[in-house]
Amino acid sequence: MSSDIKNKIALRPSGPATRGELVEVTVNYVEIAKSFKYPTVYSYSFEATTQQRKKAKREEAEEVFYQLLKNNEFGQNVFPVYDGNMIYSCNKLCGGKDNKKFYSINIPPKDDAGRAKSFSAMLKSSNKCETYQMSDYVKVGTNQRWGDDIQNNLRVLNTFINSDVRSQYLTHGRKQIFPKPNPQNRLYLPDGIELMIGFYQSVRPGWDKLLINIDICATTFYPSGPLIELIPKILATKKSKDDLRRGLSKDEIKNLERFIKGISFTTTYRSSNNSKPKKKASYITEKSAQQLKFRLNDQIISVSEYYRNSGTPLEFSMLPCIVVKSTKRGQNDAYFPLEICSIISGQKFKVDDLNKAQRQDMIKKTAIKPADRFQRINNGLTNVYKHSENNAMKSIGMVVGKELMKTISRVLDPPKLTATPNNIEIIPESGSWSVPKFIAPAGLHSWSIVCFDPELKKQHVEGAIRTLMEVLVEKGLKVNPPLKMIPGNPQNCKEALTLAAQRGNPKLNPQLIVCILASKVNGMAGIYADIKRTCLVDLGINSQCFQSKEIGDRLWRQICHNVALKINGKLGGTNSRLIQKQLDFKDSKRYMIIGADVFHPSKEDKRKGRPSTAAIVASMDQYATKYVGRYSMNKKLKNEVIEEIDSIVIDFVKLFEEKSKKFLPEAILFYRDGVAEGQFEIIMENEVAKLIDALKDFYKSRGLSPPKLTFVIMQKRHHTRAKPNDESKADPKGNGNCKPGTIIDKDIVVPQYFTFFLQSHSSPLGTARPAYYHVIYDETGFSQDEMHTLTYNLCFSSVRCNLALSMVTPLHYAHNLANLAKNFVTYKEFPVKAAGRGGRQPQAPAPADPEFVQEGKVLYVHDNIKNSMYFA
């Protein structure tokens, strides 16, 4: 297909959407006044260099820019802004000169630790940016489409609104700032990681207006301040500073060292030049400051004695010291008692590195009900951002409203479901419903139990399994007793699983292995991945995992009710389903609904050559309850598209043909997750076009016209939130949130594209985040109402729960499958590039990383279960 498809992104249908109850909501946006003139902006490249003529780091270059701005080096009454790469200004800088070199720019040390640094910088004139294109983009009836120019406009305008506040607060990314909390309001996660709550703002195009989206945000840093005060937060075994007087055990020292290693710190004392040193921790000594000795002026003294002789005796001499290794030959390592050390602020702790307990605590601490969230946002608007005082915004004539916007939402009625063979209707309330018995219960005839927790007593396991069986029978399943109940070694789970999979009855294939995992064993994620790989890939049997702590929980029966849903789905049963005619595909009687997601590795894993893993699921029945799944490995590294999307979808179509007695789907609705706004054209060119061509060729081989394809991108990584202004219109179970089924398709979206926000779920804890749907290709010709209703109804068909999901069910399944399939891919890691140390023996330049995965291999699910819902 011709590459011009990327320019054919679907436009909003002409007829307005009318379904649903009208409800006024407040959204976390403020409007930029119509008086904004969309001026021409001058841009300049900006590069800072150190005294050693090396390119400055990004954060250093930003400090240099702000120092030059403070010193009026760019000119009087000009207020340029900097995005980490380019400088933008509405006025020509430096008296109209195209180029200018700045010398001897001195930057004071952070937290008064270390030495002042001196930089030079080069400013070079670049292209102009015409922001009037954004003015055209937001107009009703516009012909202006999304492109590089609009994306560049947004980048420039975002720099203008954020540059001023970035100079005042701790930052993360380009749009997040973190005001320093009061000492009594500091938040800590387990093991001492500091949770910072801040603010986010971003320019967004709206309906005939330009907007600023403001939200609260959170991230993690290493805690700052005196280390002696922080140790009780880092070590769970120490409740207060006084507990430290008993010293630290070897395990506590190891845990503290794991935390401290590589962190920059300073000291409570100053050097002879009145500056505080800046050091990086290497490790912690096993000996205390009393025991640790070194040579000073031909004498052997302890660290404790040294400080006592210096007139500053240690209060905690029973504690170990931080060691800073010397980088120079012949120089001894330096010892720093813990009580004189202070961690320097602003050191980022990667959220990806949080453990399970820390993640759970972060979720708990950031779950804020809508009223509180919007109160904080208003506080940030008034007391932090202070748009009316922002010189950069004044310089481009940008005036911003002082109150959050109100708009009209529409609340759709929930779909009707049934869970009985005689189709008795169930109408969900607040996105939930109960299912006393499954509509199509499966049979569980051949199954086994493997317990990987040696401390769990046999009678407790037997009692728990009896409860599970009772619940399964209540739901309508025909259940035989388990064939085996055996112990398993977590270090070699395959042996026990293989034994459990052996047939107890030659006439019955093994269906399920229930695995009980030790809750307190480290590496739980590792054994879970091993179990899934062994069961699904090697043995071809479904598995269901529990943690042993759940078995002893007083809510064990309720847990069994929840898990019964998954087990029935994995075995081929149906729990509940939409009644007929709840999925409206216009004149198409046979249809397929597809969901796709891609697991992308972390930055660190990307550097090692780990590939992305794509997962796609497709419905096989008219009620969209039965799905099959496939996954693949992207051969090209750092590739955002699904490389094998065409072959996988054709495989689905063939399977649909087989299951429906030689019929092919007449329409395909494809939902795609994990795509950013700037990648829509790439997806159109590399996924939509490939699908169109593949389907056209396959249907042609059957003598048929191709199916009507509709392609929808769903985004969850955004900062839009809403709350109803009338409390009586709020979700009664949702803590003040909007009701499930809330649609917003005006004001905060652009008029030309087929986009809408849908909050489909109930959120009883925090503030609900709606899904943002973009219909980028539509051959079916859905109206807005039809697409909104169909999408909402598809949130009610998961076998995993009796709840409306926050996204359509196929995307939820695809997300689960992608996280599962990432463990079914093997590859050869790139060699780690070791950095030179101390300037000695410089290494040869490392070869460029390969473009494609090295020795990549996909371990596919066993044929026995590849068409079951093993991903449920």
Order of alpha helices (4+ residues) and beta strands (2+ residues): beta-beta-beta-alpha-beta-beta-beta-beta-alpha-alpha-beta-beta-beta-beta-beta-beta-alpha-alpha-beta-beta-beta-beta-beta-alpha-beta-beta-beta-alpha-alpha-alpha-beta-beta-beta-beta-beta-alpha-beta-beta-alpha-beta-alpha-beta-alpha-alpha-beta-beta-alpha-beta-beta-alpha-beta-alpha-alpha-beta-beta-beta-beta-beta-alpha-alpha-beta-beta
